[in-house]
């Protein structure tokens, strides 16, 4: 079959969906990635996939501008003649679905998180509802990544119960993200936040909580790993970050293509996000045997058993996050290791990438049987 994967950034496929691409290629399908080109495009092509550049404004919120994406997708779909399209991220999901629906092309979106459109103003929220219904309301199958998002979409009558199927994020390769013992505590405890530096991920709460705790527990170290200047309206600037670097509250480690060495050096991985689909950084950390601290919000709370594999704190609350840091610091080394072991066991039972690949294979087979080339 000719299968197209579309997303708002090529690195998303390389970092999170590569096992799925490899599995589809191994099954004998022709795979095309339709996304804005970046440095990972050649890596995807080296796997055997085709890459087609998609022109889109990731940040733009103008209705007319974004509706123009429907025409872009139609032109690409006419040229590529896909048997099925797999989609990720909100604009690709909504406007790709609109284009595919008018052409009779089977379309399978993955709601990887509800994102800014449902965290912002009421007008944005209402516009998001209309777009969801128009774009995805009639699709036979929509993947969602946690039960809270499924309930939200159902309660707000954005999607129907029979459409939605749960998927454990993008899954985790347990061999690639192997477990390792927690590091020695000779230099104190190390807390690591892995994320794009944007407000919606709770970056400012992390910075403030780190400053609070460092005054009382100078043996605790707080580190940030992830790119500055993200293509997001809530991105943190260098000027906003600098005061926390100057007073020693946090260390900024920059960005990386491989988080594993940084996770291995940490005692705890942190993500105080406002809402997630299935937070990749926490899944990777838990798979590697690291306890996690995160917010009690949809997506985040699904990947941690509070008090067993990590700790939950209140959202948008630096004081609550600081309290969680101190609770973790008060545990014994054996208790912290037990948390890490519990996280690894949870990932093996619920988030193995083989689960994701098999559910995609099932859905592709179902939808392809109804397409124009069936």
Phi, psi and omega in degrees: 000158173264112183244129178250131171251127180235142185202167184274359177202129182300325182299334178299317178291315183297316185280325191244335187242007184303317178300325178293316178301314180297321180292319179294320176296319179295331177284354177097008180277154169272122185246128176240133174261121179249103186198161172301133184288137171217193187292346180272354183300316180294326177296320178294320178295328180293340176285340184115001177274156172268147178238130177236127182288133178246118178279121177202151176264107185293325185275330190302139181244359181297131184298310182298317180299315183286325177296335175296341177296333180302315179296321177300314181295320179300316180297317179294318182293324177297319182287323186272337180048057183287150170278334176199149177242129173255129188233151178219154180073151198296314183293318179295321179298310186287306186281331173294320178295320178300316181293314183295322181299321180286349182247359180072023180269126176302135187225127184235099180272156176238113179279095187277006181150150184279335166067194188299328185298332179253002176256351187266216186287166179297316177302320178295320179299314181294321177297320178299319179299315181297317182292320178300312182296318182291320185278313190242001186299333184252005180290142181288330182222131173226124176278136171234156193254357173201159185293329179295317178296320178300316179294321179298313181295326180286312183297327180269008177054042176272321177224163180263153183301319184289344177285324196271136175231134181282141179223134180282069181062219176264004180078168181225135175278104187291338176283319179293319180255073185283150179285149175215153179298155175297147181291164176298156184255022182303321182263016183092184182269141180245121176254128185239125171256126179247115183184157161299143184275084179229156184297321184296343176273358180083024183299317181294323177295321177299314181298315181293317180295321177300317179298318179298311187289323181299331179292329182260330184230077181296348177281350177268133180244141184236126186233144178245130177231118179155162186284139167277160176071034179296152178282073184209142183294341181255022183297142175276136180268163175301322180296325178286327181283326192305317181302327181284334174284320183296323182268005176080013179294319182222163170245136177257122186263358182080202181248161182209157173268351183219106184280347191301315179299326180288321177294318180300327182278353184261152172268338183204140177249139193236140171211097181272048188291158179278334177185145180220167169273288172215099191294114186298319183298323180287323179296315178297317181296314180297321178299328180273007176083028179254130171300154180231152171238127182209176184273153180276069182226164177308141180088305182293312184291343181290334187262000181228138171265108188303127180084349181249306179249001180173195182228145175254148175228172179286148180282148178056035187222095182296325180295320178294322177294318178299320178298320178296319176302315183288326175298316179297318180296334180279353178283158175282160176304325180292322179292321178294320178295322178297323176298314179298318179296321180294323178295317178300315180298321179294318179295320180295323183280327192240340191236011179303135183301333180298330177296315181296313183298317181294321179292326175293317179301318180297313182294320178299316180298319179296311185287326180295332180291345181252357185283173183295336180259015184298000000 
